Amino acid sequence: MNAAAVGKAARAVARHAWRSRCVRWGIGLSVLYFAMDLLFSLEMGARGLLSPEGSIHLDAVLLGAACIGTRVVGRFAIPALLVFGLAGVGLESLLNARRP
């Protein structure tokens, strides 16, 4: 099999898997998780959690809580959504292949 055929097959599989709502949600949550982690890292690098006087930056604490929330949801929900969605796509394609 040459590289063009492999690329064509990969695009067909991706196009077929993208129809699953679970796969779209999993990818969307992955993007949200990455954005929150990047935003939190940039915020902590720029300002930190405490000011020089020792007072807490409330917005940094709220951003950290949101980042932890997306991390927990991301660790458990994203793999489950992707497995469930891809299994559904696979079963659907198997059932459609068996129809005469």
Buried (B, 14 or more C-beta within 10 A) or exposed (E): EEEEEEEEEEEEEEEBBEEBEBBBBBBEBBEBBEEBBEEBEEBBEEEEEEEEEEEEBEEBEEBBEBBEEBBEEBEEBBEEBBEBBBEBBEEEEEEEEEEE
